[in-house]
């Protein structure tokens, strides 16, 4: 009975050791893929930053403020459809939950399926729109323009808005950031807007639409870079943890096998000694 239990334990340890080794191969491969994607994303982020910085500077120079009224709040949560990247999605979901609890009259536009899964159960009525198929390929300005056009066509009215995304800092860190978002009426009523010449309602509308696409493009690039760097770090940590587990399982397997062999030798010696005593 002891021998059977020992052999069964050896088989279980062997199966688990094989599965952990396979997982380590997968995480190492994912780390290499994420490293390549991160390098490309960081290079494209440098080219995309002027889009977001330029739009924000205009709002600051014109002293655009939130529109007065009770039209509610609009939050555009920029994420992606893919996981295994640390707290990239949960950090955005946590902030959105806090904002909805503080202001129930909040509409959320979600870019990426992961944040939708976080908010679906408790705050489904606050979700105005979900954009999926994000993160599989590097975002281009056309993608951001389509999202911006969909938001504009939906007719969502708001007096206060913001874009939530993860701003890239270093390879091992990111910061969940929010950018203010203003409606066309808020831009038209800015205190220092008359400084700019030849601004009629059509020009303001065109610029508001373009700035929304620019801010979305910038936030999508920042979030994509943060996602790839976070996934690379997560897969590296997973590979190290798998290596430690492989070492422990190998040691346990060797000790168990040695115990089984020792037990069998004791039984053989005891049997031989018993035969000699009988004779």
N, C-alpha and C positions, 0 to 999 in steps of 0.2 A: 504493500500500500504506500509506503514512504517513497519507494522507487518510482511508482507511477506518478505520485504527486510531484516529485522532483523533475521528471521528464516533461510533465504538463507545464510546469513553471518555466522550464527552459524554452519550450515551444512558444509560450506567450511572450516571453522576453524577446525571443528572436523575431517574432512577428512585429512587435512594437518597435524594435530597433530598426527593422527594415523600413517601416512606415516613417519613422522620424528622419531617416537618411533621405528618403524620397522627398519629404517636406523641405529638408535643407536644400536639396537640389533646386526645388521650385523657388524658394525664397532667394537663393543666390542668383538664379536667372532673372527674377523680377527686379532685383537690385541692379543688375547690369542694364536691363532695359530702361529702368527709371533713371539711371545715371545718364544714359544717352539722351533721353527725352528732356531731362532737366537742363543739360547743356544747351540744347536747342531752345528751350523755353526761356532760359535766362538771356540768351542772345536776342531773342525776339522781344523780350520785355523792355530792353533798353530803347528799342525803336518805338514801342507803344506808349511809353511814359509821357511824351509830350502831348498826346491826345488828352489824357486825363488832367495833367497839370495845367494845360492851357485853358480848359473849360473852368477849372476851379479858380484860376487867377481872374478870369473875367467876372465870375460871381463876386469875388472879393473886391475887385476894383470898382464894380458898379454898386457894391453894397446891397446885394439882393438879399431880401429877408423872406421868411416864411409868410405865406398868405394868411391873412386873418379870416377866421370863420371856422365852422365845424364840419368841413368836408371830410375830415378823417385823415389818417396817415397812410402813406404808401411806403412799403419796404420792398426793395428788390434784393433778394438773397442770392448771391452768386456762388454756386457750388459746382458739382459735377455728378456724373452717373456712376463713378467707380469708387470703390472703397479701398481698404487696406492701406490707409495713409494717415494713421494717427487721429488727431482730434480736429482735422481740417473741417469736417462737416458738423460735428457735434458742437463746436464752439459757435458757429453761426446759428445753429438751431437753438442753442441756449439763449443767445441774445434776442432772437426773434420771439421766443416764448416770453421772456421778461417784458419786451415792448408790448406784446399783445395783452399781457396781464395788466399792464399799466394803462393801456388805451385799447379797449375792446373794439373800437371803431377803426381797426387797422386792416388794410388789405395787403396781402403778401404776394409778390410775383417771384416765383422760384425758378432759378436757372440751374438745372441739375436735379436728378431724381432722388439723391440721398437726403437732402433736407426735406423734401416732400414726405419721405418715409418717417422722418422724425416728427413732423407736425400733423400728419394725416389723422392720427387717432383723436387728438384733443382739439385741434384748431382747424379742422377741415373747412369750416364755414368762412374762415378768414383767408383762405387760399383763393386768389383771384385767377391765377394763371400758372401753369407749369410748363417749362421748356425743357425737353429731354434731348437725348442724343448729344450731350455735351461732354467733352473731355476725351472722346475717342481720337479726334484729330485736333491739331492746334487751331485755335480760333483765329479767324480773319475778320477784318472790319465788316465784311458783308454779313457774317453771322450776327454780329452785334447790331447792325442796321435792321436786320429782320426782326430781332427781338424787340428793338425800340419801336419799330413800326407796329408790331403786334400790340404792344402796350398802348400806343397812341390810338390805334383802331378800337381797342377795347372800351375806350371812353371812361377810364377810371379817373375820377376827380379826387383831388387831395389838396389839403392846405399845408401839409408838411410831408416831406419825403426824404428818403436816404437810401443809399446803396451799401449793402454789407458784403464784404469780401475779405479774404486773407491776404494781407500785404506781405510780400517777400522781404525778409531781412537778411538772413544768412542761410547757409546750407542746412543748419540744424534748428532754425527758428523762423517763425512767422508771427505776424500780429493781426488779429481780427480787427479790421478797420471799418469805419463808416464814413461815407461821403455825403454831404447834403445834396438833395435833389429838389429843384424848384419847378413849379408849374409856369405856364406861359404868362398868366396874370401876375405872378410874383415878379417875373423878370420885367414885365412891362411897367410895373409900379416901383421899380428900383429907384432910389433917391438920386443916384449919380448916372443914371442911364442917359439923360440929355447931353452928357459930355460927348457921346458918340453921335456923329452926324448921320443923316439919312436913314433913320431907323423907324420904319413904319410897322404896322401889325404883321404884314407878310414876312418882312425880314426877321422880326422877332420870332415868329412861328418857325421859320426855317432854321434859325440858329438854335432855338430850343430843341427841335428835333435832332439836329446834328450834334449838339452837345450831349444829349441823352445817349446817342449811339457812341460817341467818343468816350464818355464815362463808362459805359458798359464794356466797350472794347478794352479799355485800360484795366478795369476791375477783373475781367475775364483772364487777361494775360497775367496779372498779379496772382490771381487765385490758381491758375494753372501751374505757374512756377512754384508756388508754395506747396501745391499738391504733389508735384513730382519730387521735390526735395524731401518732403515729409515721408512719402512712400519709400524713397531710397533709404532714408534713415530707419524707418520701421522695418524694412526687409533686412537691413544690415543687423539690427538688433535681434530679429527673429532667427537669422542664420547663426548668430553667436549663441543664442539660447538653445537652438537645436544642437549645436556642437557640444555644449555642456551636458545636455540630456543624453547625447550619444555616448559621451565618456562615462556617465553614471550608469547607463544601461549596459555598456560593455563590461564595466567592472562587476555589476550585479550578475551578469550572465556568466562571467568567468568564475566568480565565487560559487554560484549555484552549480555549475558544471563540476567544479572541483569537489563540492560537497557530495554530489551524486556519485562521482567516481570513488571517493573515499568510503562512502557507505557501501558500495558494491564490493570493494576490496575487503572491508571488515566482514561482510557476510561470507565471502569466499574463504577467508582465513578462519573465521569461526566454524564454518562447515568442515573444513579440512581438519581443524583441531578436534572437532567432535568425532569425526571418523577415526582419527588416531587413538583417541581415548577409548572408543568403543572396541577397537581391535586390541 
